[in-house]
Amino acid sequence: MSDSLHAQHRARFLDLLAARDAVAVIPTATTKTRNDDADYKFRPTSDFWYLTGLNEPGACLVLLPGKDGEKPRSVLFLRERDKLREIWDGRRLGLERAPDALGVDAAMDIEELWTELPKLLEGRERIMWRFGDDHVADRRMIETFTSLRDRARGPVEPAKELLDPGPILHELRVIKGEAELEHMRRAATLSAETHAALMGHIQPGMNECEAEAFLDYRYRGAGSTGAAYNHICAGGANACILHYVENDQPLKDGDLLLVDSGAEWHYYAADITRTFPVGGKFSPEQRALYQVVLDAEEAAIAVAAPGVEFDRIHEVALGVIVDGLLEHGLLTGTAEEALESGSYRDFFMHKTGHFLGLDVHDCGRYTTSEGASRPLEPGMVFTVEPGIYVDPENTDVEARWRGIGIRIEDDVLITDDGHEILTAAVPKAVEEVEAMCAAPSGAQG
């Protein structure tokens, strides 16, 4: 566990809490039932992991800024060691080991959370708690807040506000430190190498599920915490479904395979999309539209630098996409008319990117407080992912274009003087992709 990284995050958050005379109560996720008595694999909430580095359920962090000369404190509530439960459900860190392992100031039994919490929060005017994740816990927090307000007497200030920690905590998460970027580079490199190997592995007659299994095998085999999100392995016209996850159809010679997949490392996500020909060669129509998408992606990445507005990335990619659709006859009229009418949305219906971090669609504002597009800053990581999708039932275009779906996506870090493509290790030029498809399988690599 990287306690120094998470201790740094706590210290930064505590400073912001102190400036607002607020305390924060940050629970982790609860276990979720998959079916009957089987649970989904547990993943901590990203905010909790960011501040603690603990990947156990049944835990809650309380952050208390210094008051009246006291030092700031971090109190972690977690499960006590229990030999019988550990035999059945897995090892627990326990109260005794938590302070040294995680760098928190104190550890308490999670069973005592709602008894001890009022004592810790007494005299604090503002309490930060994120509502909506656990309705039972939400009710307990409201009860705690009400009791603190009602019993305040004399010099003890009553609790006045319950606030969402997201607006300040999530802004901390937008700018990645060097240790976080190391995790993201590991995730990106593993994902890129896996995508490249998959191109040489896939052959006509396989099934989309075999691509999905290959991705899981490579990610977990390399020590990753697994996939950052559900894999999209969309053959042929399935690629025109943006979030296609069934991954159960045969792969045919002549079709494209769109693969949108990224690994997690230390719970930090990568997010890559590549589209390649199942039979190893693009058809003329596939090649033409692929080149448009590639040109759009490269043009958008080229403008990424500190001070550039986030929306500029989409504007550049969209301009190239519209010009390409007009050139190949999928749109008619002028570029200005297509942009004004939105007719391009029949083929390119999503934005070109999103923040990336502990969540694949990571937190943070995309606009300033005045409503303008947010300028890019060093330490931001985001995706650039233009695409073209021709609905197989779109009779307004020639039949030869129908059912082609293409997306190309990379992860981009803003640096002090420009940008770094974290996923550059996976090829995307037409000739490189075809060469990778013809290469021997990387399944054993």
Buried (B, 14 or more C-beta within 10 A) or exposed (E): BBBEBBBBBBEBBBEBBBEBBBBBBBBBBBEEEEEEEEEEEBBBBBBBBBBBBBBBBBBBBBBBBEBEEEEBBBBBBBBBEEEEEEEEEEEBBBBEEBBEBBBBBBBBBBEEBBEBBBEBBBBBBBBBBBEEBBEEBBEBBEEBBEBBEEEBEEEEBBBBEBBEBBEBBBEBBBBBEEBBBBBBBBBBBBBBBBBBBBBBBBBBEBBBBBBBBBBBEBBEEBEBBBBBBEBBBBBBBBBBBBEBBEBEBBBBEEBBBBBBBBBBBBBBBBBBBBBBBBBBBBBEBBBBBBBBBBBBBBBBBEBBBBEBBBBBBBBBBBBBBBBBBBEBEBBEEEBEEBBEEEBBEBBBEBBBBBBBBBBBEBBBEBEEEEEEBBBBEBBBBBBBBBBBBBBBEBEEBEEEBBBBBBBBBBBBBBBEEEBBBBBBBBBBEBEEBBBBBEBEBBEEE
